[in-house]
Amino acid sequence: MTQLDHQVHSISPEITGSRIFRFIAFLYGIAAYLVFFVTILYAIGFVMGVMVPKTIDTGAEAPVVRAVLINLLLMSLFAVQHSVMARRQFKDWWTQFVPKPVERSTYVLFASLSLLLLFWQWRPLPSVIWSVESPDLAVTLVTLSFAGWVLVFTSTFIINHFELFGLHQVTNHLVGKEMEPPRFKTPLLYKFVRHPIYLGFIVAFWAAPVMTAGHLLFAAVTTLYIFVGIALEESDLVDLFGDEYRQYKQRVSMLIPWRRSV
Ligand SMILES: C[S@@+](CC[C@H](N)C(=O)[O-])C[C@H]1O[C@@H](n2cnc3c(N)ncnc32)[C@H](O)[C@@H]1O
């Protein structure tokens, strides 16, 4: 056992194992999941410009340079939080303070809060970059964007929705069951691309009948971030699964199903 492991395990086995803690941890996990769920539903309305009070193209305007800087800051805040907190070294460090069973829920909660901050403080940049004239093409693009969101949701269930968003961890802890070690999986869509969730986001963000400068900034920066996120995630996955993941990378393309290994 390393010194770090010792510190992690020595925080509070009596407290974290107690019945009351398990129950509070479970409620916390459910609350974090609900915050995530509201956030992702809001994200759909925000990006597609429907059903929510504040969208990517509405809200208080600011001078262009200020608006770009604020928006970049908001996206960077999310990117840093989302990437740093997902790394193993960070998890090893902060599970000294945050009990392991609620680590994932806390990550999900922080990610949701930084996204809600982004939606709230986002400054619109309303200049139109493209606007599709043809109603048929416009409907096709809206449908495609919606299909992107469906792909995101479906893929989370295919890979393991409840573990990704921390519910599996708090439920297992509640009933005194250990989490199983992560397993390499290639279910359904994962046989065609390695990152269907990220592909769904890219499609959802770019398929827009009216593309404003603000929306374009959002789509471009998030796409860039997805590529950085993939590099980090795949480096972790190679560390975790070794040759199995290396061979998967050679066999299956990253995002575009008809191309072999990107
Ligand atoms: C938000 S999910 C994104 C999964 C994938 N990148 C995608 O776009 O569909 C990230 C989690 O999925 C896990 N993961 C990604 N691919 C995996 C695979 N083939 N088998 C098992 N776990 C995987 C990663 O370890 C990480 O914890």
PDBQT file of the ligand as one rigid body, heavy atoms in Angstrom, charges set to zero:
ROOT
HETATM    1  C1  LIG A 301     -17.844  10.512 -20.795  1.00  0.00    +0.000 C 
HETATM    2  S1  LIG A 301     -17.385   8.862 -21.134  1.00  0.00    +0.000 S 
HETATM    3  C2  LIG A 301     -16.998   9.015 -22.829  1.00  0.00    +0.000 C 
HETATM    4  C3  LIG A 301     -16.834   7.701 -23.484  1.00  0.00    +0.000 C 
HETATM    5  C4  LIG A 301     -16.362   7.818 -24.929  1.00  0.00    +0.000 C 
HETATM    6  N1  LIG A 301     -15.200   8.673 -25.010  1.00  0.00    +0.000 N 
HETATM    7  C5  LIG A 301     -17.432   8.338 -25.835  1.00  0.00    +0.000 C 
HETATM    8  O1  LIG A 301     -17.306   9.449 -26.382  1.00  0.00    +0.000 OA
HETATM    9  O2  LIG A 301     -18.431   7.638 -26.024  1.00  0.00    +0.000 OA
HETATM   10  C6  LIG A 301     -15.817   8.732 -20.399  1.00  0.00    +0.000 C 
HETATM   11  C7  LIG A 301     -15.602   7.447 -19.614  1.00  0.00    +0.000 C 
HETATM   12  O3  LIG A 301     -15.770   6.323 -20.443  1.00  0.00    +0.000 OA
HETATM   13  C8  LIG A 301     -14.711   5.392 -20.206  1.00  0.00    +0.000 C 
HETATM   14  N2  LIG A 301     -14.513   4.644 -21.464  1.00  0.00    +0.000 N 
HETATM   15  C9  LIG A 301     -14.366   5.165 -22.691  1.00  0.00    +0.000 A 
HETATM   16  N3  LIG A 301     -14.240   4.188 -23.620  1.00  0.00    +0.000 NA
HETATM   17  C10 LIG A 301     -14.309   3.015 -22.941  1.00  0.00    +0.000 A 
HETATM   18  C11 LIG A 301     -14.263   1.633 -23.323  1.00  0.00    +0.000 A 
HETATM   19  N4  LIG A 301     -14.107   1.267 -24.608  1.00  0.00    +0.000 N 
HETATM   20  N5  LIG A 301     -14.393   0.685 -22.362  1.00  0.00    +0.000 NA
HETATM   21  C12 LIG A 301     -14.568   1.042 -21.088  1.00  0.00    +0.000 A 
HETATM   22  N6  LIG A 301     -14.606   2.319 -20.640  1.00  0.00    +0.000 NA
HETATM   23  C13 LIG A 301     -14.489   3.299 -21.558  1.00  0.00    +0.000 A 
HETATM   24  C14 LIG A 301     -13.526   6.255 -19.821  1.00  0.00    +0.000 C 
HETATM   25  O4  LIG A 301     -12.609   5.593 -19.017  1.00  0.00    +0.000 OA
HETATM   26  C15 LIG A 301     -14.201   7.368 -19.052  1.00  0.00    +0.000 C 
HETATM   27  O5  LIG A 301     -14.320   7.027 -17.698  1.00  0.00    +0.000 OA
ENDROOT
TORSDOF 0
